[in-house]
Amino acid sequence: MNLELAPGDRYEEFEILAELGTGTFAKVYEVRAPGHPKPVALKLSRVPVEAEATALRALREIRILESLSNPHVVRILDHGLGADERWYMIMELLEGADLLAVHHFHDPMDTIRACKLAYEACVGLDEAHQQGIVHRDIKPENLWVLPDGTCKVIDFGLARAWDPGSTIGITATMGHMLIGTPHYSQPEQVVGTELVPASDVYSIGIVLYELLSARMPLFAKEPCNAVRERLLDEPLEWLSAHVKRDLVPLDRYRDCRKRLPKRLIQLVHRTLQKQPEQRPASGGVVARELASILHRELETPVAAVMHIHDARGTKDLAFVIPGKQTIGTSDKCLIQTASDGSKRVQAVLHWGGHGTEAVLAPAEPPAQPRHGQPELSVDGVEATQPMRLPAGSTIRAGHLSMTIEYPR
């Protein structure tokens, strides 16, 4: 049974101030809540959560979302189950508007601004991707732009958590459930394959393609908004296009060829491959590539940069995005200190984003010093406990020397 709440009503201990939005699964209200001096957002499931499996899944995902410290994900402050068995979450109340309200897609967005928004969205996705949570409904309406231009991912993971049997009204035709928005759905969802972090990469790829070109990547002869309007009530044609239509290359358009770095065009094309394994594997992979493009081609640093020198004098750069990165001998580490087959993580690097300093923490008891040199050190001091890294700090790990630089 749906619950209608108006300003002045109460739900549990929360005073309703205004309705902020409504979706398939939940409504969002501005509320006053005990323990919070300023109004916060209350997200309330539209119907009671009755199935135990659904309740357990929701609880698991909400706990993960509560643990996220990333500056580009909406913060979850609390959660619970009402007396009427509706799930609720208390979230930070965001100023600003969603991307669709900020940018109407009639014309291309400025290249740097588009890349920064996509970078921040991918950073927001990455921390949850590392914990196995897939958003499944990335679209402009779920990318929130704050007044200062910062982007946050909202509505993370809740489609699956709150209502795994939900549909968008095409079940009778397609014969399976679809969660999300057809415009930004993934080919693998249409054929019933399990969604993975690379599925979110496909959706963010569509958003970025549309921001850069004002075109839709599967329809060559129509502007983005014309396709959106024509297929507003035709989900099956959208879904068929994701599976059957070829990608329209960005450089087909003269303006894009002249304006966009070649490496950016190639990255967008990779995000839109039909097979998930052919795309970048996660939001973090895309974020680091966008950080590199912004830094090198567009001269707009957004990530921390690790300047790496090895014993032979070879130089390299590693782009550090907000969140957790690893340093060690495993090929899965952001910075690989040696390829000796040991596959160890020597250190974990935590960075909170712009305006903060990273912290380096040893991942395991340090190895015995070799030739009087510790295996891991910061500015000559052995790293046996977490150490803060001011700009210019020099880390030594294995045969590498690394100096960190932060964006201004």
N, C-alpha and C positions, 0 to 999 in steps of 0.2 A: 504494500500500500504506500503511495506517495505521500510525503509530508510537506505541507505548504506552510512556510514560515514568513512572517512579515516583520518590518521594523517594530521594535517594542516587545516582540514575542521572546520566549526563552526556550532554549533546548538544553536540558540538563542544567549546568551551571553557567551557560553562556547566554549573554544578552545580544539579540540580533539587532544590528544597526542598519544593515542594507544587504540586499542580494547582489552578489558580484557577477555570478555567471551560473550557467546550468549546462550539464552535459548528459551523455547517455547513462553514466553510472552514478554521478553525484552532483550535488549543488554546492556552490561556494558562497559563503556569507562573510561580511565584515562583522566582527563581534567584539564585545568586551569579555575578557576571560580573567578569572582570578590569577594573580601572580604576574600579570602582564600590564605594565603601566600604560601602554599604548594599544590601540585596537590591533587585532590580529585577524587572520583568515581562518575560517572554519570550513573544512571540506567534509560533507556529510553524505553518506550513501543514500541514494534515492529510495531504496527498499531495504528491509532487514536482510542481513546476511544469515541465511539459515543453514547452509551446508557446512559441516565441520571442516571438510577439506578446503573450502573456500576461505573460511575463517583462519585456518592455520597458514594458508598461503599468504593471505593479506597480512597477517601478523609478522611473518618472516620478512616480507618485502618492506613493510613499513619500518621494521627494526633496522634493516640495512639502510634505508633512506635516511633514517634519523642519524645514522653514524657518519653520513657523508659530510665532509668538511669543505668541499669544493666551493669556491666563490661563484660558480656558474650553474649551481643547482639551487632551486628554492629550498630554504631551510625548513625542516620539519621540527617543530618544537615539542609536540606531544601527540598522543593518540589514545584511543580508547574505544569501548563498546558501550553504547547507550543502553538504557533500560529497555528500549524497544528493539534492541539487537541491530542497530545501525552502527556501522563503523564510522568513526570520525577522526579527523586529523586537525591539529592546530599548526598553522604555518605562518611564516613571516608574511606581513601584508605588504605587497609590492606596489610601488608607485610606477607610473609609466603606462605602457600599453603593449599588446602583443605585436609581433612583426607585421602581421597583415594590416593592422591599423596604422602602423608607423610608415610602411612602404606599400604602395598600392600596385606595384608590379606593372605599371603602364610603361615605365622606362627603366633602363638598367640602373642599378645602384652604383655609386662610386666604388671603384674596384677595391680600394683599401678598406673602406667601410664594410663592404660585403665580405671580404676575407676575414676581417676581425670578428664580425658577427658569427661567421661559420666556425672560426677557430674557437671562440668562446663556447659555442654550443657543443663542439666536439670535446673540449675540456670537460664540460659538464657531463657529457655522456661517459667519459672514460672511466671515472672512478667507480661508477656503478657497473660498467662493463667488466671491470677487473673482478667484481664480486658476482658475476654471472647474471646481472639484471639487465634485461633488454627493454627499452622504452616502448617500442612497437607502434608509436603514433607520433613520430616526428613530423611536424608541419609548421607553417608560420604562426598559427594560433597557439602553439605550445612552445614558442620561443619568445620570451618576455624581454622587452627592451626597457631598461630603466632610464630615467631622465638624463643621466650622464652618458648614455649610449651603451652601457654594459648589458650583455645578454645573459639571461638565465633560462635553463630548461625547466619547464613546469610539467605537471601531470605525469611524473615519471613512474612507469611500471604499474599504474593502478588499473589499467584495463584488464590485465590478467589477474591481478591480485584480488580485485573486488568482484569480478564477474567473468569467470573463464568461459562461460557459455554464451557470451554476448555476441550479437551480430549487428550488421548495419542494414539488414533487410533484404539480403540476397540469398539467404540460405536455401530457399526452395529451388532457386535456379542453379546455384553453383554446387549444391550438395555438400558444402562444408562451411565452417564458421570463418568469418573474416573480422578481425579486430583492427581498427584504425580507419584511415581515410583513403578511399580508392585512389585519389590523385597522387598520394605519396606512398602507396603500398609497394611491396617488394614482389618480384616474380616468384620467389620461393613460397610466399604466403598463398598465392593463387593456386599453386599445385599442392598445397597442404604440407609443405616441409616446415620443420621446426625453425623458428626464428632465432638468430644468433646476433652478436654485436655487429657483424657486417651487414645485417639487415637494416639497422639504424643508419649505417654509413650510406646505404643506397638512398634512404629518404633525405638525409642531409645533403647528399649530392644533388638531388632534384631541387631542393631549396636554393643551393648555391648557384646551380645552373640558371635558375630563373632570376635570381638577384643580378647575376652578371650580364644576362642577355635580354631579359623580359620575354623570353621564349620558353616553351616547354620542351624538354629533351626528346620527346617521342612524336612530336607533331611539327613538321618543318615549315609549313606554309601559313601558320596562324600565330598571332601574338599569344602570349601566355594567358592573358585575361579572356581572350576570345575563346580559347579552348576550355578554360575554367567555366565560363558561362554556358557554353554549348553542351558540356557534359555534366552539368550540375546534378541532373537527376538520372544520369546514365552510368552507374557504377560498373556495369559489365564491360562497357567500351573502355573505360579506364583500365580495368584489370586485364583485358585482352591486349591492350597496348603495352603494358609492362612485360608481358610474356612474348608477344609476337612482333612488335614493331622494333626496328633497329634504332639505335641511338643516333640522333642527329648531331654530328660533331659541332662543337662550339665554334671552331674556326671556319665553319661553313659561312658564318656571318662576317661580312667585311669589317664591321665595327669591332667585333671581338678579336679578329686577327690582328688589327692594328693596336688595340688597347690592352689586351691581356697577355701576361707573360706566358711563353710556351709551356713552361713547367706547370703553371696553374691549369691551363687547358688540359694537359695530360692527366693531372691529378683528378680533375672533375670527371674526365672520361673513365678513369679507373674506378671511381666510386659507383659508376652506373653500369658496371658489367652485370650481365644476367645471372651469372653464377656467383654465389657468395664467396667462394674460395678465390675468385679472381679479383676481389675488391680488397682494399686495405682492411685489416682484420678487426679494427676497433676504432672508436672515437679518438683514442690517444695517438694512433698511427697517423690519422688524418691531421690532427692538431699539430703534431710535430712537423709534418710536411708543410702545412700552411704557415707555421711559425718560420720555417726556413725560407719560404717564398716571400713572406712579408719582410724578413730581415735582409735577404740578399737582393731580390729583384725590386721590391717596393720600398726599401729603406725605411721600414717602420717596425722596429723591434717590439715584440709583444711577449716573448718568453725569456726566461733566464738562459744564458748561453754559457756552456762549459768549453773553454779553450783547452784543447788536449794536446799534449806533446809526449811523444814516446822517446825511448832511449836513442833511436836513430835520427831524431830531429824531425820526424814527420809531424805535421800539424793537422788538426781536425777540429770541427765544431760539433757539439751535441746540444740539442735544444731541449731545455728542461721546462715542462709545462706544470701548472699547479697539480699537486697530488703527490703520489709516491712513485719514485723511480729507483731502480736498483743498479748497483755497480758490482761487478764480479767477473768470474770466468765463464759463466753460462752465456750461451749465445742469445738467451732471452733477456739478458740485462741490457739496459739502455746504453751503458758504457761497459765494454768488455775489456777487462784488464789483461787477459791472457787466454790463449786457446790451448790449454794444457790438458783438456779432457776432464777436469775435475768438476766443472759445472757448479761452482759454489757462488753464492751471493755473499760478497764481502761487506757491503754497506748498503744502507737504505737512505735515500735522499728524500726529505719531505720539504715541499715548497708550497706556501699558502697563496702565492700569487702576487700581483703587483703591490709594491709598498711593504713587502715582508722579506725577511731573510730566511734562506733555507737552513735546515738542520740536517746534519749528517750523523747517522747512528750506525755503529758496527752491527752487523747482522749475526755475528757469532763470535765466540772467543777468538781474539787475534792469534794468528800463527806466531811461532817463534821468530824473533827478528833475524834477518839474514844480513850478514856483514855489518851488524850493528845498526841496521835500519829497520824500523817497524814496518809491518806490512801495510798499515793504514795510518796516515797522519794528516793533520791540518796545521799548516804554517809551522811545521817542524815538531809539533806536539803529537805524540801517539794518541790515536782516537780509540780510547777504551770505553767511552760513554758518549751520549749524544753531544754534539758540538755545533754551535751556531756558526754560520758562514757569512760574515760581512762581505761586501763587494771587494773583489780582489784576493779573497782567501785562496790559498794554494793547497790542493789536496794531492797527496801522493798515495797511489794504490798500485801495487805491483810495479810494473815498469813504466807506469804513466804518471805524468805530472799534469794537474788540471787546475785552471784558474776560473773562478766563477764571476760572471758579469750579469747585472740585473737591468731590465728595461727601465728607462726613465719616463 
